[in-house]
Amino acid sequence: MIKLFHLFDDDFQSQNAAKCDLLIHIGFETFQYAVVDIVRDELKSLAEYQIPPSAHNPQDLISAIEKLPEYPREFKFPFNKISLSFDTLSYTLIPESLYNEESKEQYAGYFQSAVPGVILSNTIKSEKIRNIFSINKELYADMNRIFNKPHIYSQSCTFIEGIKKTYKELTINTLYIDIHEKHVQLALFNNSGLSFYNIFDCQNADELNYFILNTIETLQLLTKEISVILSGRINSDDEYYNRVKKYFNKISFADSRLIVNHSPKFDGISSHTYFSLICLDQCE
C-alpha cells in the first residue's frame, strides 16, 4: 500500500494502549486507522494508505495489511477496544421491532448484490434499526486473526450512529453527504429520525450531481428548508461543493472534533475529512 500520511502524538506508547481505542476502516479506495485516548478524550494517531487495484481481492488485501510497518507494532498493542468498519454494498436496514435473529441468513436476500460470506448484524441503537451485512469469509477470518477481537461494522452503521450521537440537535430536515474518491453516502433525517440512507458508486462531480438531484426528486425535498452537512473528500473550492451549492443554501462541514479532541499535531487535517472513521468510536 502507498502511505498517504501518518500523524501521531509523540507521547503515544504501547504502555498507553490499554486506555486507547483502535479504529480501522477498510474502504473501497483506502485503508485508514486512528488511535483515540478514551481517558483524555484525545486523538493520538491518524493514518491513511492507498489500496492498490491489485489488492482489492481479500487475499491480496490481507497480504498488503500484513506488510504495513504498523502490523507488527501498533496493531499488536493491547488496546482497550478495536473497532473495524468496511465499505460494502451488501447490506440492509431493518427496524429492530421486526428483526428475527433466526432469520438473519435470509435477510441477505434483500441485498442489491448479495456476496456469499458471513452474515453479521449491528444494532444502530439511536434509531432502533438493525444493520445486516455480508463480509467475505476469508476477510472475516483474517480480520479476527490480525486484530484482537475486533468489533466489525459496515459503513452504514458507523455513519448513521455517528451522526445521531454527534449532531443530536441537527437531525431534523438535514441531509448528510459523505464523499469519497469512488463512492458517496447520503443520509436524510426528519422529525421521525432517519428517513433515507444509501451508498452509491460515484466517480466524479457529474455523478454526484445526478445522485443529489435524484434524491431531491424522489424524496420531494424542499431544498430551501433542508440543511446539508458535508464530510469526506470535499472542500469549499472544489467541483463537488459547487454541485451541492447548486441545490442547497444551508451548507456546512462535519466536525470530528465534536467527537474527540484534536491536538495541534492534527491542525493540517480538515476535521470533516475523516469524520466517518472517527465515528467508529460512537458505535457499541
C-alpha beads as a LAMMPS data file, in Angstrom:
LAMMPS data file: protein, C-alpha beads

284 atoms
283 bonds

1 atom types
1 bond types

-500.0 500.0 xlo xhi
-500.0 500.0 ylo yhi
-500.0 500.0 zlo zhi

Masses

1 110.0

Atoms # bond

1 1 1 0.000 0.000 0.000
2 1 1 1.059 3.598 -0.610
3 1 1 1.225 5.747 2.516
4 1 1 -0.742 8.969 2.081
5 1 1 0.060 10.298 5.535
6 1 1 0.658 9.257 9.142
7 1 1 0.321 11.709 12.017
8 1 1 0.779 10.765 15.665
9 1 1 1.434 12.300 19.054
10 1 1 4.956 11.584 20.201
11 1 1 3.778 10.655 23.699
12 1 1 1.750 7.667 22.483
13 1 1 3.474 4.454 23.600
14 1 1 2.478 0.798 23.843
15 1 1 2.043 1.087 27.620
16 1 1 -0.724 3.646 26.993
17 1 1 -2.702 1.375 24.643
18 1 1 -4.961 -0.050 27.351
19 1 1 -6.657 3.336 27.678
20 1 1 -6.982 3.772 23.897
21 1 1 -9.286 2.524 21.153
22 1 1 -8.003 1.494 17.723
23 1 1 -10.361 2.477 14.882
24 1 1 -9.880 0.911 11.438
25 1 1 -11.737 1.474 8.188
26 1 1 -11.219 -0.645 5.065
27 1 1 -12.654 1.403 2.232
28 1 1 -13.121 0.810 -1.466
29 1 1 -10.104 3.047 -2.102
30 1 1 -8.128 3.453 1.146
31 1 1 -7.159 1.814 4.418
32 1 1 -7.456 4.208 7.374
33 1 1 -6.886 3.938 11.087
34 1 1 -6.929 6.163 14.148
35 1 1 -5.999 5.780 17.803
36 1 1 -8.144 7.573 20.371
37 1 1 -7.197 8.060 24.018
38 1 1 -10.568 7.494 25.708
39 1 1 -9.339 8.749 29.094
40 1 1 -8.078 12.103 27.795
41 1 1 -10.688 12.150 25.007
42 1 1 -7.940 12.899 22.504
43 1 1 -6.900 11.759 19.039
44 1 1 -3.428 10.214 19.242
45 1 1 -2.807 8.838 15.747
46 1 1 -4.307 9.112 12.265
47 1 1 -3.095 7.367 9.115
48 1 1 -4.242 6.547 5.614
49 1 1 -2.924 4.227 2.902
50 1 1 -3.981 3.936 -0.733
51 1 1 -5.202 0.445 -1.597
52 1 1 -3.735 -0.515 -4.988
53 1 1 -6.047 -2.109 -7.587
54 1 1 -4.095 -5.341 -7.244
55 1 1 -5.111 -5.635 -3.573
56 1 1 -8.873 -5.477 -3.912
57 1 1 -9.414 -9.204 -3.521
58 1 1 -9.378 -10.423 0.131
59 1 1 -6.194 -12.489 -0.087
60 1 1 -4.084 -9.688 -1.566
61 1 1 -5.664 -7.092 0.740
62 1 1 -4.717 -9.103 3.816
63 1 1 -1.197 -9.561 2.482
64 1 1 -0.931 -5.788 1.953
65 1 1 -2.099 -5.074 5.512
66 1 1 0.418 -7.525 6.937
67 1 1 3.201 -5.700 5.071
68 1 1 2.396 -2.370 6.718
69 1 1 5.018 -1.231 9.269
70 1 1 2.223 -0.901 11.861
71 1 1 1.279 -4.574 11.587
72 1 1 3.990 -5.992 13.893
73 1 1 3.923 -2.884 16.133
74 1 1 0.885 -0.641 16.726
75 1 1 -1.695 -3.189 15.586
76 1 1 -0.443 -5.629 18.240
77 1 1 -0.715 -3.174 21.147
78 1 1 -3.157 -4.230 23.926
79 1 1 -5.880 -1.695 23.087
80 1 1 -8.984 -1.177 25.187
81 1 1 -11.121 -1.891 22.123
82 1 1 -10.655 -2.396 18.396
83 1 1 -13.452 -1.297 16.070
84 1 1 -13.298 -2.072 12.359
85 1 1 -15.615 -0.954 9.580
86 1 1 -15.570 -1.613 5.854
87 1 1 -17.374 -0.314 2.789
88 1 1 -19.947 -2.657 1.318
89 1 1 -22.967 -2.524 -0.953
90 1 1 -24.221 -5.792 0.550
91 1 1 -26.299 -4.563 3.465
92 1 1 -29.864 -3.853 4.541
93 1 1 -31.527 -1.902 7.359
94 1 1 -34.428 -3.459 9.262
95 1 1 -36.440 -1.978 12.162
96 1 1 -35.382 -3.606 15.406
97 1 1 -39.021 -4.469 16.151
98 1 1 -39.170 -6.635 13.008
99 1 1 -35.755 -8.281 13.321
100 1 1 -35.560 -12.016 13.961
101 1 1 -32.126 -13.455 14.772
102 1 1 -33.138 -16.873 13.417
103 1 1 -33.825 -15.285 10.018
104 1 1 -30.507 -13.437 9.801
105 1 1 -29.205 -15.511 6.893
106 1 1 -32.428 -14.914 4.949
107 1 1 -32.003 -11.156 5.108
108 1 1 -29.175 -11.471 2.593
109 1 1 -31.945 -11.738 0.006
110 1 1 -32.566 -8.016 0.465
111 1 1 -29.065 -7.084 -0.655
112 1 1 -28.797 -5.463 -4.062
113 1 1 -25.905 -7.768 -4.886
114 1 1 -25.559 -10.357 -2.171
115 1 1 -21.971 -11.536 -1.701
116 1 1 -21.515 -15.069 -0.331
117 1 1 -19.913 -14.768 3.065
118 1 1 -20.507 -14.350 6.764
119 1 1 -23.729 -12.512 7.612
120 1 1 -23.277 -10.095 10.512
121 1 1 -25.575 -7.613 12.212
122 1 1 -25.140 -4.445 14.266
123 1 1 -27.758 -2.540 16.194
124 1 1 -27.999 1.174 15.439
125 1 1 -29.369 1.923 18.883
126 1 1 -30.092 5.603 18.324
127 1 1 -32.506 4.690 15.511
128 1 1 -33.677 1.268 16.776
129 1 1 -32.535 -0.266 13.499
130 1 1 -30.682 -3.487 12.806
131 1 1 -27.968 -3.298 10.146
132 1 1 -27.419 -6.674 8.436
133 1 1 -24.475 -7.065 6.078
134 1 1 -22.216 -9.602 4.437
135 1 1 -18.444 -9.869 4.752
136 1 1 -16.215 -12.190 2.757
137 1 1 -15.457 -15.321 4.817
138 1 1 -11.724 -15.114 4.221
139 1 1 -11.606 -11.420 5.096
140 1 1 -13.664 -12.029 8.235
141 1 1 -11.376 -14.826 9.417
142 1 1 -8.223 -12.817 8.753
143 1 1 -9.534 -9.662 10.454
144 1 1 -10.124 -11.731 13.573
145 1 1 -6.656 -13.241 13.232
146 1 1 -4.785 -9.973 12.662
147 1 1 -6.647 -7.898 15.250
148 1 1 -7.596 -8.807 18.800
149 1 1 -11.373 -9.390 18.998
150 1 1 -12.384 -6.587 16.635
151 1 1 -15.929 -5.211 16.678
152 1 1 -16.888 -5.277 12.984
153 1 1 -19.329 -2.837 11.377
154 1 1 -20.405 -1.807 7.905
155 1 1 -20.058 1.829 6.828
156 1 1 -23.795 2.453 7.199
157 1 1 -23.829 1.680 10.928
158 1 1 -20.823 3.898 11.565
159 1 1 -22.144 6.852 9.567
160 1 1 -25.708 6.802 10.931
161 1 1 -24.769 6.197 14.560
162 1 1 -22.028 8.792 14.389
163 1 1 -24.396 11.428 13.029
164 1 1 -27.075 10.749 15.639
165 1 1 -24.691 10.884 18.585
166 1 1 -22.673 13.851 17.308
167 1 1 -25.438 16.052 15.924
168 1 1 -28.357 15.436 18.281
169 1 1 -29.727 18.921 17.615
170 1 1 -29.123 18.765 13.847
171 1 1 -31.010 15.669 12.762
172 1 1 -34.245 17.343 11.652
173 1 1 -34.533 18.238 7.957
174 1 1 -30.830 17.639 7.500
175 1 1 -29.090 15.814 4.649
176 1 1 -25.638 14.387 5.372
177 1 1 -23.391 13.749 2.377
178 1 1 -20.138 11.806 2.798
179 1 1 -17.972 11.935 -0.352
180 1 1 -15.032 9.719 -1.231
181 1 1 -12.964 9.026 -4.317
182 1 1 -15.294 6.402 -5.770
183 1 1 -18.425 6.427 -3.638
184 1 1 -20.817 8.658 -1.719
185 1 1 -23.096 8.108 1.291
186 1 1 -26.320 10.057 1.813
187 1 1 -28.434 10.090 4.964
188 1 1 -31.568 12.186 5.456
189 1 1 -33.127 12.886 8.852
190 1 1 -36.523 14.389 9.585
191 1 1 -38.830 14.665 12.600
192 1 1 -39.189 10.888 12.739
193 1 1 -35.446 10.224 12.618
194 1 1 -33.619 8.533 9.751
195 1 1 -35.823 8.610 6.643
196 1 1 -33.267 7.685 3.965
197 1 1 -29.805 6.138 3.691
198 1 1 -27.877 4.766 0.747
199 1 1 -24.366 4.367 -0.617
200 1 1 -23.630 4.775 -4.329
201 1 1 -20.715 4.236 -6.685
202 1 1 -19.698 7.789 -7.534
203 1 1 -16.674 8.526 -9.705
204 1 1 -16.912 12.288 -10.284
205 1 1 -18.846 15.519 -9.672
206 1 1 -21.282 14.824 -12.529
207 1 1 -22.343 11.560 -10.929
208 1 1 -22.683 13.273 -7.541
209 1 1 -24.951 15.835 -9.216
210 1 1 -27.129 13.000 -10.531
211 1 1 -27.469 11.322 -7.134
212 1 1 -28.285 14.585 -5.375
213 1 1 -30.889 15.551 -7.971
214 1 1 -32.402 12.068 -7.910
215 1 1 -32.602 12.181 -4.100
216 1 1 -34.286 15.591 -4.194
217 1 1 -36.880 14.431 -6.719
218 1 1 -37.514 11.009 -5.176
219 1 1 -37.891 12.313 -1.624
220 1 1 -39.547 15.566 -2.748
221 1 1 -37.141 17.654 -0.690
222 1 1 -37.744 21.345 -0.136
223 1 1 -34.176 22.411 -0.805
224 1 1 -34.537 25.858 0.788
225 1 1 -35.540 24.255 4.091
226 1 1 -33.002 21.423 4.160
227 1 1 -29.645 21.849 5.877
228 1 1 -26.688 19.958 4.388
229 1 1 -23.641 18.761 6.320
230 1 1 -20.697 17.510 4.273
231 1 1 -17.903 15.127 5.154
232 1 1 -15.169 13.188 3.376
233 1 1 -13.110 14.375 0.431
234 1 1 -14.797 17.650 -0.349
235 1 1 -13.766 21.274 0.159
236 1 1 -15.441 24.613 -0.435
237 1 1 -13.347 25.320 -3.526
238 1 1 -13.834 22.081 -5.475
239 1 1 -16.308 20.903 -8.081
240 1 1 -18.131 18.577 -5.690
241 1 1 -19.002 21.514 -3.454
242 1 1 -20.187 23.535 -6.460
243 1 1 -22.652 20.765 -7.321
244 1 1 -24.045 20.731 -3.788
245 1 1 -24.302 24.532 -3.832
246 1 1 -26.466 24.360 -6.984
247 1 1 -29.339 22.931 -4.949
248 1 1 -28.858 23.936 -1.318
249 1 1 -28.215 27.168 0.590
250 1 1 -27.636 25.919 4.146
251 1 1 -24.321 24.091 3.820
252 1 1 -21.726 23.331 6.493
253 1 1 -18.991 20.772 7.148
254 1 1 -18.980 17.958 9.682
255 1 1 -16.517 18.317 12.540
256 1 1 -14.788 15.269 14.013
257 1 1 -13.554 17.486 16.869
258 1 1 -17.079 17.232 18.256
259 1 1 -16.368 13.524 18.776
260 1 1 -12.807 13.670 20.092
261 1 1 -10.322 16.455 20.818
262 1 1 -7.565 17.045 18.248
263 1 1 -4.171 18.253 19.416
264 1 1 -2.263 20.862 17.319
265 1 1 -0.471 17.933 15.666
266 1 1 -3.621 17.391 13.544
267 1 1 -4.285 21.025 12.596
268 1 1 -3.296 20.334 8.991
269 1 1 -6.126 17.832 8.537
270 1 1 -9.625 19.124 7.770
271 1 1 -11.844 17.983 10.632
272 1 1 -14.561 16.760 8.237
273 1 1 -12.329 14.564 6.069
274 1 1 -12.135 11.588 8.461
275 1 1 -15.483 12.098 10.152
276 1 1 -16.745 8.587 9.284
277 1 1 -13.591 6.932 10.625
278 1 1 -13.752 8.825 13.922
279 1 1 -17.484 7.998 14.151
280 1 1 -16.489 4.358 14.710
281 1 1 -15.956 5.165 18.383
282 1 1 -19.656 6.085 18.607
283 1 1 -20.708 2.513 17.785
284 1 1 -21.297 -0.020 20.542

Bonds

1 1 1 2
2 1 2 3
3 1 3 4
4 1 4 5
5 1 5 6
6 1 6 7
7 1 7 8
8 1 8 9
9 1 9 10
10 1 10 11
11 1 11 12
12 1 12 13
13 1 13 14
14 1 14 15
15 1 15 16
16 1 16 17
17 1 17 18
18 1 18 19
19 1 19 20
20 1 20 21
21 1 21 22
22 1 22 23
23 1 23 24
24 1 24 25
25 1 25 26
26 1 26 27
27 1 27 28
28 1 28 29
29 1 29 30
30 1 30 31
31 1 31 32
32 1 32 33
33 1 33 34
34 1 34 35
35 1 35 36
36 1 36 37
37 1 37 38
38 1 38 39
39 1 39 40
40 1 40 41
41 1 41 42
42 1 42 43
43 1 43 44
44 1 44 45
45 1 45 46
46 1 46 47
47 1 47 48
48 1 48 49
49 1 49 50
50 1 50 51
51 1 51 52
52 1 52 53
53 1 53 54
54 1 54 55
55 1 55 56
56 1 56 57
57 1 57 58
58 1 58 59
59 1 59 60
60 1 60 61
61 1 61 62
62 1 62 63
63 1 63 64
64 1 64 65
65 1 65 66
66 1 66 67
67 1 67 68
68 1 68 69
69 1 69 70
70 1 70 71
71 1 71 72
72 1 72 73
73 1 73 74
74 1 74 75
75 1 75 76
76 1 76 77
77 1 77 78
78 1 78 79
79 1 79 80
80 1 80 81
81 1 81 82
82 1 82 83
83 1 83 84
84 1 84 85
85 1 85 86
86 1 86 87
87 1 87 88
88 1 88 89
89 1 89 90
90 1 90 91
91 1 91 92
92 1 92 93
93 1 93 94
94 1 94 95
95 1 95 96
96 1 96 97
97 1 97 98
98 1 98 99
99 1 99 100
100 1 100 101
101 1 101 102
102 1 102 103
103 1 103 104
104 1 104 105
105 1 105 106
106 1 106 107
107 1 107 108
108 1 108 109
109 1 109 110
110 1 110 111
111 1 111 112
112 1 112 113
113 1 113 114
114 1 114 115
115 1 115 116
116 1 116 117
117 1 117 118
118 1 118 119
119 1 119 120
120 1 120 121
121 1 121 122
122 1 122 123
123 1 123 124
124 1 124 125
125 1 125 126
126 1 126 127
127 1 127 128
128 1 128 129
129 1 129 130
130 1 130 131
131 1 131 132
132 1 132 133
133 1 133 134
134 1 134 135
135 1 135 136
136 1 136 137
137 1 137 138
138 1 138 139
139 1 139 140
140 1 140 141
141 1 141 142
142 1 142 143
143 1 143 144
144 1 144 145
145 1 145 146
146 1 146 147
147 1 147 148
148 1 148 149
149 1 149 150
150 1 150 151
151 1 151 152
152 1 152 153
153 1 153 154
154 1 154 155
155 1 155 156
156 1 156 157
157 1 157 158
158 1 158 159
159 1 159 160
160 1 160 161
161 1 161 162
162 1 162 163
163 1 163 164
164 1 164 165
165 1 165 166
166 1 166 167
167 1 167 168
168 1 168 169
169 1 169 170
170 1 170 171
171 1 171 172
172 1 172 173
173 1 173 174
174 1 174 175
175 1 175 176
176 1 176 177
177 1 177 178
178 1 178 179
179 1 179 180
180 1 180 181
181 1 181 182
182 1 182 183
183 1 183 184
184 1 184 185
185 1 185 186
186 1 186 187
187 1 187 188
188 1 188 189
189 1 189 190
190 1 190 191
191 1 191 192
192 1 192 193
193 1 193 194
194 1 194 195
195 1 195 196
196 1 196 197
197 1 197 198
198 1 198 199
199 1 199 200
200 1 200 201
201 1 201 202
202 1 202 203
203 1 203 204
204 1 204 205
205 1 205 206
206 1 206 207
207 1 207 208
208 1 208 209
209 1 209 210
210 1 210 211
211 1 211 212
212 1 212 213
213 1 213 214
214 1 214 215
215 1 215 216
216 1 216 217
217 1 217 218
218 1 218 219
219 1 219 220
220 1 220 221
221 1 221 222
222 1 222 223
223 1 223 224
224 1 224 225
225 1 225 226
226 1 226 227
227 1 227 228
228 1 228 229
229 1 229 230
230 1 230 231
231 1 231 232
232 1 232 233
233 1 233 234
234 1 234 235
235 1 235 236
236 1 236 237
237 1 237 238
238 1 238 239
239 1 239 240
240 1 240 241
241 1 241 242
242 1 242 243
243 1 243 244
244 1 244 245
245 1 245 246
246 1 246 247
247 1 247 248
248 1 248 249
249 1 249 250
250 1 250 251
251 1 251 252
252 1 252 253
253 1 253 254
254 1 254 255
255 1 255 256
256 1 256 257
257 1 257 258
258 1 258 259
259 1 259 260
260 1 260 261
261 1 261 262
262 1 262 263
263 1 263 264
264 1 264 265
265 1 265 266
266 1 266 267
267 1 267 268
268 1 268 269
269 1 269 270
270 1 270 271
271 1 271 272
272 1 272 273
273 1 273 274
274 1 274 275
275 1 275 276
276 1 276 277
277 1 277 278
278 1 278 279
279 1 279 280
280 1 280 281
281 1 281 282
282 1 282 283
283 1 283 284
